[in-house]
Structure formats: C-alpha cells, structure tokens
Amino acid sequence: MNTTIRKGKVPFYGDHVFTHGISRSGFFNKRESEELLIYGHTLSALANGTLTPENADEQLFIEQISSSEPATLYLATLWQKYTASVMKSKMHHGFAKSSAKSTYTQNNDLEFA
C-alpha cells in the first residue's frame, strides 16, 4: 500500500475493545487487521486530534473521517470500519428489559378431545 501516513511506533491490537485482538474479532480480514496493527495508533491519534498531520495524506485522512461522504482514502475507510465495529461490539442484546407480552394465560378453559 502506497501511503505517506506514518506507521505507529508500537503495534495496535485494539485490546481495550477486542480482548482477543483485532485479527480474531471477526470484523476484519487478514489484510485489514495487519494494516490496523501497523497504522492503528497513528490513525487513532489523528482521529482524536492528539497528533497533528504532517503531510497531505494525513490531512486528507482527517478530512475524510470527519465528513459524512464516503471516503476515497483506503485508511480512512478502514478507520471508519474500525469505529463502526467498535460500536457494534458495544451493543449487547438481551431479554432482561424486554417489553414483550407474556403468552401465558391463567384461564383453565382447555378443551380436551
């Protein structure tokens, strides 16, 4: 992949969200997980604003992730996919607060043949 976006100093595993790592999360293919491993910390810092862009690709990345239009830069689409998968992994489904009505009736008007 040809990009001028800086590589991260340490591997990005996404442990705070994906406890078994990005590659085992089921959201990413092998190429995507390897590129998040390499560029993840830089992309995260650029997205959070803790790292200032040093070149045109990094500036374009910031513009595209903050825009509602589809991204053309590959790493921007990959980061948007990562943030969407983080939101999906935080959703928990359960029946504890279900508003479904009970189908149990207390009438003993059963007819036997």
C-alpha positions as CSV (number, residue, x, y, z in Angstrom):
1,M,0.0,0.0,0.0
2,N,1.4,3.4,-1.0
3,T,0.7,6.0,1.6
4,T,2.7,8.7,3.4
5,I,0.8,8.2,6.7
6,R,3.2,7.4,9.5
7,K,3.4,4.0,10.9
8,G,2.7,3.5,14.6
9,K,5.6,3.1,17.0
10,V,4.1,0.1,18.6
11,P,1.6,-2.5,17.3
12,F,-2.1,-1.6,17.6
13,Y,-4.1,-4.6,19.0
14,G,-7.3,-2.8,20.0
15,D,-7.2,-4.7,23.3
16,H,-9.5,-2.2,25.0
17,V,-12.4,-3.2,22.8
18,F,-11.4,-6.6,21.3
19,T,-9.9,-8.6,24.1
20,H,-8.6,-11.3,21.8
21,G,-7.2,-8.8,19.3
22,I,-8.4,-7.3,16.0
23,S,-7.5,-10.3,13.9
24,R,-9.7,-12.6,16.0
25,S,-12.6,-10.2,16.2
26,G,-14.4,-11.4,13.1
27,F,-14.9,-7.9,11.7
28,F,-11.8,-7.7,9.6
29,N,-10.0,-9.7,7.0
30,K,-6.3,-10.5,7.3
31,R,-5.1,-7.5,5.3
32,E,-7.2,-5.1,7.2
33,S,-6.1,-6.5,10.6
34,E,-2.5,-6.3,9.6
35,E,-2.8,-2.7,8.4
36,L,-4.6,-1.7,11.6
37,L,-1.8,-3.4,13.5
38,I,0.7,-1.2,11.7
39,Y,-1.1,2.1,11.4
40,G,-3.7,1.9,14.2
41,H,-2.0,4.1,16.8
42,T,-1.3,6.8,14.2
43,L,-4.9,6.7,12.9
44,S,-6.3,6.8,16.4
45,A,-4.2,9.8,17.3
46,L,-5.1,11.7,14.1
47,A,-8.8,11.0,14.7
48,N,-8.6,12.1,18.3
49,G,-6.6,15.2,17.5
50,T,-3.6,14.3,19.7
51,L,-1.4,14.1,16.7
52,T,-1.1,16.9,14.1
53,P,-1.0,15.9,10.4
54,E,2.5,16.2,8.8
55,N,1.6,15.6,5.2
56,A,-1.2,15.7,2.7
57,D,-2.4,12.1,3.2
58,E,-2.8,12.7,7.0
59,Q,-4.7,15.9,6.4
60,L,-6.9,14.1,3.8
61,F,-7.5,11.3,6.4
62,I,-8.7,13.8,9.0
63,E,-11.0,15.5,6.5
64,Q,-12.5,12.2,5.2
65,I,-13.2,10.7,8.6
66,S,-15.0,13.8,9.8
67,S,-17.0,14.1,6.6
68,S,-20.3,12.3,6.0
69,E,-19.4,11.5,2.4
70,P,-17.8,8.1,1.5
71,A,-14.1,8.2,1.9
72,T,-11.7,7.7,-1.0
73,L,-8.6,7.1,1.0
74,Y,-8.2,3.4,1.9
75,L,-7.0,4.0,5.5
76,A,-9.9,6.4,6.1
77,T,-12.5,3.7,5.0
78,L,-10.6,1.2,7.2
79,W,-10.7,3.5,10.2
80,Q,-14.4,4.1,9.7
81,K,-15.0,0.4,9.5
82,Y,-13.0,0.0,12.8
83,T,-15.1,2.7,14.6
84,A,-18.3,1.1,13.3
85,S,-17.2,-2.3,14.6
86,V,-16.3,-0.8,18.0
87,M,-19.9,0.5,18.2
88,K,-21.3,-3.0,17.1
89,S,-19.2,-4.8,19.7
90,K,-20.5,-2.5,22.5
91,M,-24.1,-3.4,21.7
92,H,-25.5,-6.1,24.0
93,H,-28.7,-7.8,23.3
94,G,-30.8,-9.4,26.0
95,F,-34.2,-10.0,27.2
96,A,-33.9,-8.5,30.6
97,K,-35.6,-5.3,29.6
98,S,-37.9,-6.9,27.0
99,S,-41.3,-5.4,26.5
100,A,-42.8,-8.5,25.0
101,K,-46.1,-9.6,26.4
102,S,-46.4,-12.9,28.2
103,T,-48.3,-15.5,26.2
104,Y,-49.1,-17.4,29.4
105,T,-52.8,-17.3,30.2
106,Q,-54.3,-18.2,33.5
107,N,-57.6,-19.5,32.1
108,N,-58.0,-23.1,32.5
109,D,-60.6,-23.4,29.8
110,L,-58.8,-26.1,27.9
111,E,-60.8,-28.4,25.8
112,F,-59.7,-32.0,25.6
113,A,-60.8,-34.2,22.8
